[in-house]
Amino acid sequence: MGEVGKNPARGHKRQPYSVLFIAMLGPRIILAVFPAIRRYHKKKLAGSLREVLASPAVRQSGTIVDITFLMVTFISRNDIVTSPSTINHQKLLWEKFLRGWPESHMKHPGRLRCLLKRGVPPEMRRDVWRALLGCEQLRSTSSFSYQECIRAIRLQLVELGVSEYSLNIHNHELWEAGNGNENVEGTIHKPAKMGHLIALKTLRQIIVDVDRTFPTHRLFMGRDTSAKEGHASLFRLLSAYSIYNSEVGYCQGMSYIAGMLLMQMASEEESFWAMVALFEKPKYLSGYFDSSLQRIQNHSAIFQKLLLQRYPKLGKHFILLDVNPLMFVTPWFMCLFTSMPCWETVLAIWDLLLLDGISTIFRVALGILHLDRLRCLSCDEMGQVLPKLLHPPAQL
């Protein structure tokens, strides 16, 4: 699992630069952290910072190429840090910090933010995310057994005559089973030793969504053995959570978060506890996937107020076009921006999200609208602006 997460998802266009939404990273920090910019900046003291960062010399140096609002534009982290000694030093800093976790974070909270701003080495991301999410603490204090749950799910699939490795082929059998054997509540046989019920409609929806989650990532792409295992892992992960929290069950959007965690974490079970942390902790997405979707609606209303306050012209333009923020922030927020075209940007957003929590998604969403405001303002109707919002350009 972990090896797959080290590379950008196939199908996400790798741009010469991408946007990392980090609030409060000002010019002084930029010039202090990235020597290539600092050296070039001395030669252009009379010019603006934007001119310096947009210069060919800085672009070729493999560092930041633009700064707008409270956001930094740069190419992938691997290109920013070119010196092996710098890379090793960065890894050593992270290893030292994580060895002392959580005491190191409690004593020096600012140090973690500083490390995140410098970038998370791909090989360290799994450990950083585990620490921020508190996965091990969740697992050790819970009576829920992931492996026992998976055994129960497999027993159910056997009863239905369905294989976890050919779900797309057997999905029609679940529909037939539902028409013949499903009761009013939509449940099937009780899983052995679990004490919970799984709805056939839940299994069907999971199978449909598994097949269309990250279809261009090598973990899930195609029909070969590797892809079948990836789909099976994603199915097991989502099915297990529907048992873990039977009140929520499964909701569309979960599969992208689960898929991201499978790419980054070392094992399927580790991905499960990371997903539980994201879905259950109030700091993150707790309440986002309830049947009422009340929290996402509340956050959409908050976002609309922020938009009108920060960018009144754009906010009023959306009102004129009858574009409610709920129409575009729902997939952004519930899938945590995994649809963004640049994978390094997605990972950077997640790094910051796991540190700061749900407030990050508001900053990121406002940043997207700031960068894409001219295109949005040029639209005359809802049908023009929504596709632009749901599919931001790769150069953002």
Stockholm file with secondary structure:
# STOCKHOLM 1.0

chainA/1-396         MGEVGKNPARGHKRQPYSVLFIAMLGPRIILAVFPAIRRYHKKKLAGSLREVLASPAVRQSGTIVDITFLMVTFISRNDIVTSPSTINHQKLLWEKFLRGWPESHMKHPGRLRCLLKRGVPPEMRRDVWRALLGCEQLRSTSSFSYQECIRAIRLQLVELGVSEYSLNIHNHELWEAGNGNENVEGTIHKPAKMGHLIALKTLRQIIVDVDRTFPTHRLFMGRDTSAKEGHASLFRLLSAYSIYNSEVGYCQGMSYIAGMLLMQMASEEESFWAMVALFEKPKYLSGYFDSSLQRIQNHSAIFQKLLLQRYPKLGKHFILLDVNPLMFVTPWFMCLFTSMPCWETVLAIWDLLLLDGISTIFRVALGILHLDRLRCLSCDEMGQVLPKLLHPPAQL
#=GR chainA/1-396 SS CTTGGGSCCTTSCCCSCEEECCTTCCHHHHHHHCHHHHHHHHTTTTSCHHHHHTSHHHHHHTSEEEEETTEEEECCHHHHCCCHHHHHHHHHHHHHHHHTTTHHHHHCHHHHHHHHHHCCCGGGHHHHHHHHHTHHHHHHHCCCCHHHHHHHHHHHHHHHTCCTTSHHHHHHHHHHHHHHHCCTTCBCSCCTTTCCCCBHHHHHHHHHHHTTSSTTSTTTSSSSHHHHHHHHHHHHHHHHHHHHTTTTCCCTTHHHHHHHHHHHSSSHHHHHHHHHHHHHCTTTTTTTTSTTCHHHHHHHHHHHHHHHHHCHHHHHHHHHTTCCTHHHHHHHHHTTTTTCSCHHHHHHHHHHHHHHTTHHHHHHHHHHHHHTHHHHHTCCSHHHHHHHHHSCCTTC
#=GC SS_cons         CTTGGGSCCTTSCCCSCEEECCTTCCHHHHHHHCHHHHHHHHTTTTSCHHHHHTSHHHHHHTSEEEEETTEEEECCHHHHCCCHHHHHHHHHHHHHHHHTTTHHHHHCHHHHHHHHHHCCCGGGHHHHHHHHHTHHHHHHHCCCCHHHHHHHHHHHHHHHTCCTTSHHHHHHHHHHHHHHHCCTTCBCSCCTTTCCCCBHHHHHHHHHHHTTSSTTSTTTSSSSHHHHHHHHHHHHHHHHHHHHTTTTCCCTTHHHHHHHHHHHSSSHHHHHHHHHHHHHCTTTTTTTTSTTCHHHHHHHHHHHHHHHHHCHHHHHHHHHTTCCTHHHHHHHHHTTTTTCSCHHHHHHHHHHHHHHTTHHHHHHHHHHHHHTHHHHHTCCSHHHHHHHHHSCCTTC
//
